[in-house]
Amino acid sequence: METKIIVSEKPKLNNPILIEGLPGIGNVGRVAAGYLIDQTKAVKFAELHSSHFLPFVLVHENSEIALLKNEFYYIKGKKAARDIIVLIGDAQSLDQVGHYEIVDKVLNFVEGLGCKEIYTLGGLGTGQLETQSPKVYGALSSQKLRKKFEAYGIDFSVSSKVGTIVGASGLLIGLGKLRGMDGVCLMGETSGFPIVTDPKSAESVLKVLMKILGINLDLKALDQRVKEMETFINKVESLQRKAIEEMTKGGQKEGKEDLRYIG
């Protein structure tokens, strides 16, 4: 199976912006994008499946199984405002080749919908306990964007904090730049400790994103929504760690394939 996108609806969008929020450090992007979808009642219109995700399915409480996937939602702008595409998901690629393949598929897809601008959401691990008002750092596809986005309170001294951005949040900006697409990566300060979902950091990122998009979200329900998402997110992360551990062992014992991580 290669990476493929299954489209359930073909929306007509007005100069859309892509917002990406996949699992990562502190699950900042995943939480922020998920809350944006909830609050705006965004409409799901496509799913991305890939053999570069880990080889297991999720089993829900009703015993129904589900593949790991990424999902595309759209939000129609009011009046003449630009529309928004939100990319959210259960997982990122297990390997380097997959990261490039998946991001290339995503860019092909959104470019076909008229997208020329990308905002990716993530966390910046500090290794310290969370603060009450985490900063939001930014990285740009071009310096021509810096003045505009500094006005939203984004700190662009990120190079002194981190030298690389791993995964979709960085590659969407970098590969999008090769296609002439403008991009900004928004990173909220977070501890970076394993399996710690950081709602405060997600809230800081959302506040900046609201200013950029010119929309208002009620953030009062964020903590409750995070608690609801946390169980699912932590389950996926735990399963992925176990699967990686099994694969690292070689997956073979006494000449037989070890499939204990399945199910």
SULUR-V955102 format. One record per run of one state. SS is the DSSP state (hx for helix, st for strand, lp for the rest). FROM is the first residue (numbers start at 1). TO is the last residue. If there is no record, write none. Layout:
SS,FROM,TO + SS,FROM,TO
This chain:
lp,1,3 + st,4,7 + lp,8,16 + st,17,21 + lp,22,24 + hx,25,40 + lp,41,42 + st,43,49 + lp,50,56 + st,57,59 + lp,60,64 + st,65,67 + lp,68,69 + st,70,75 + lp,76,83 + st,84,89 + lp,90,95 + hx,96,112 + lp,113,116 + st,117,125 + lp,126,135 + st,136,140 + lp,141,142 + hx,143,150 + lp,151,154 + st,155,155 + lp,156,157 + hx,158,160 + lp,161,167 + hx,168,178 + lp,179,181 + st,182,190 + lp,191,198 + hx,199,213 + lp,214,218 + hx,219,248 + lp,249,251 + st,252,253 + lp,254,255 + st,256,257 + lp,258,263
